[in-house]
Amino acid sequence: MKLAILGASGHGKVVADTALQAGWTEVVFYDDAWPELEENGAWSVAGDTAALLSQLAEFEGVVVGIGNNRTRLAKTRKLACAGARLATIVHPRAVVSSQANIGRGSVVFAGAVIQVDSQLGEACIVNTNASIDHDCQLAPGIHVCPGVNLAGLVTVGEACWIGIGASVKQQVRIGAGVTVGAGAAVIRDIPDGEVVVGVPARAL
Ligand SMILES: CC(=O)SCCNC(=O)CCNC(=O)[C@H](O)C(C)(C)COP(=O)(O)OP(=O)(O)OC[C@H]1O[C@@H](n2cnc3c(N)ncnc32)[C@H](O)[C@@H]1OP(=O)(O)O
């Protein structure tokens, strides 16, 4: 089971490590910084995006390991259009309800919990020890950072970044492209594109 990861970043290393623990047997990175960048931690970087596109048939799965939400989403969609078999990577010690859905090209790291009837779009990151409670709706390209807690029935728009340790009250709707600062407590709906910080969270 050979996995290609586009994006030889620190985040990419966590994707690689998670994938190996989830049963993938070999990981190869690709990054547009190649050939200057030949290694990412324990793994080799074999080429750039063009090389990956020409070698897709060699891989049982492909996933994008780029932290920037819009870039990760765009690259994921480009790979899908090119016929890549997009992998969804879930750590064996994450807890995901059998009634939850996780979109293609998304990753769920160690200690994360995704509860019943939550739906996640493609190319999302559910980072270490984050929790997404029941009936949440997450659009594509969202990063739920380590230690975030989303209560039940929370809606999050495309390409949002929910910063480390943030909490979101039940039934809150967060618009597309929103950034929630580290440690924020979101208790009201947030319109598209806003950056909010603090307890309670307010526009920056
Ligand atoms: C595995 C991983 O590493 S995953 C990555 C995890 N990282 C994160 O979650 C980071 C989240 N990012 C943040 O919280 C950032 O601070 C942001 C995006 C909210 C703001 O970043 P910037 O636009 O660069 O803001 P900047 O640092 O210039 O701060 C602007 C003001 O907001 C304040 N501020 C910034 N972030 C926060 C925050 N999280 N909570 C409260 N206040 C904040 C600053 O103190 C500053 O206030 P001042 O003008 O009174 O001095």
The ligand as a MOL file (V3000), in Angstrom:
LIG
                    3D

  0  0  0     0  0            999 V3000
M  V30 BEGIN CTAB
M  V30 COUNTS 51 53 0 0 0
M  V30 BEGIN ATOM
M  V30 1 C 0.2110 21.4410 14.6270 0
M  V30 2 C 0.1260 22.9500 14.4540 0
M  V30 3 O 1.0460 23.6590 14.7060 0
M  V30 4 S -1.3800 23.5480 13.9090 0
M  V30 5 C -1.2230 25.3250 13.9690 0
M  V30 6 C -1.7610 25.8900 15.2540 0
M  V30 7 N -1.6630 27.3580 15.2120 0
M  V30 8 C -2.7010 28.1480 15.4630 0
M  V30 9 O -3.7630 27.6970 15.8010 0
M  V30 10 C -2.4500 29.6290 15.2860 0
M  V30 11 C -3.7320 30.4660 15.2130 0
M  V30 12 N -3.3820 31.8210 14.9010 0
M  V30 13 C -3.6230 32.8720 15.7220 0
M  V30 14 O -4.1780 32.7450 16.8170 0
M  V30 15 C -3.1150 34.2170 15.2080 0
M  V30 16 O -2.6060 34.9420 16.2980 0
M  V30 17 C -4.2010 35.0120 14.4230 0
M  V30 18 C -4.3600 34.3220 13.0480 0
M  V30 19 C -5.5330 35.0270 15.1240 0
M  V30 20 C -3.7850 36.4520 14.2110 0
M  V30 21 O -2.5500 36.5040 13.6090 0
M  V30 22 P -1.9830 37.9340 13.1190 0
M  V30 23 O -2.9310 38.5250 12.1110 0
M  V30 24 O -0.5690 37.7020 12.7000 0
M  V30 25 O -2.1290 38.8420 14.3910 0
M  V30 26 P -0.9730 39.5410 15.3040 0
M  V30 27 O -0.0580 38.4940 15.8730 0
M  V30 28 O -0.3810 40.6450 14.4980 0
M  V30 29 O -1.8460 40.1340 16.4880 0
M  V30 30 C -2.7460 41.2050 16.2960 0
M  V30 31 C -3.4140 41.4850 17.6250 0
M  V30 32 O -4.3020 40.4060 17.9420 0
M  V30 33 C -3.9210 39.8080 19.1830 0
M  V30 34 N -4.0850 38.3570 19.0230 0
M  V30 35 C -3.5290 37.5810 18.0440 0
M  V30 36 N -3.9130 36.3020 18.2050 0
M  V30 37 C -4.7090 36.2670 19.2810 0
M  V30 38 C -5.3830 35.2020 19.9390 0
M  V30 39 N -5.3160 33.9510 19.4730 0
M  V30 40 N -6.1270 35.5190 21.0180 0
M  V30 41 C -6.1850 36.7980 21.4890 0
M  V30 42 N -5.5560 37.8370 20.9020 0
M  V30 43 C -4.8280 37.5720 19.8230 0
M  V30 44 C -2.4910 40.2130 19.4170 0
M  V30 45 O -2.1660 40.2060 20.7880 0
M  V30 46 C -2.4540 41.5800 18.8020 0
M  V30 47 O -3.0440 42.4690 19.7100 0
M  V30 48 P -2.4430 43.9840 19.9060 0
M  V30 49 O -2.6220 44.6410 18.5670 0
M  V30 50 O -3.3230 44.5510 20.9750 0
M  V30 51 O -1.0340 43.7930 20.2780 0
M  V30 END ATOM
M  V30 BEGIN BOND
M  V30 1 1 1 2
M  V30 2 2 2 3
M  V30 3 1 2 4
M  V30 4 1 4 5
M  V30 5 1 5 6
M  V30 6 1 6 7
M  V30 7 1 7 8
M  V30 8 2 8 9
M  V30 9 1 8 10
M  V30 10 1 10 11
M  V30 11 1 11 12
M  V30 12 1 12 13
M  V30 13 2 13 14
M  V30 14 1 13 15
M  V30 15 1 15 16
M  V30 16 1 15 17
M  V30 17 1 17 18
M  V30 18 1 17 19
M  V30 19 1 17 20
M  V30 20 1 20 21
M  V30 21 1 21 22
M  V30 22 2 22 23
M  V30 23 1 22 24
M  V30 24 1 22 25
M  V30 25 1 25 26
M  V30 26 2 26 27
M  V30 27 1 26 28
M  V30 28 1 26 29
M  V30 29 1 29 30
M  V30 30 1 30 31
M  V30 31 1 31 32
M  V30 32 1 31 46
M  V30 33 1 32 33
M  V30 34 1 33 34
M  V30 35 1 33 44
M  V30 36 1 34 35
M  V30 37 1 34 43
M  V30 38 2 35 36
M  V30 39 1 36 37
M  V30 40 1 37 38
M  V30 41 2 37 43
M  V30 42 1 38 39
M  V30 43 2 38 40
M  V30 44 1 40 41
M  V30 45 2 41 42
M  V30 46 1 42 43
M  V30 47 1 44 45
M  V30 48 1 44 46
M  V30 49 1 46 47
M  V30 50 1 47 48
M  V30 51 2 48 49
M  V30 52 1 48 50
M  V30 53 1 48 51
M  V30 END BOND
M  V30 END CTAB
M  END
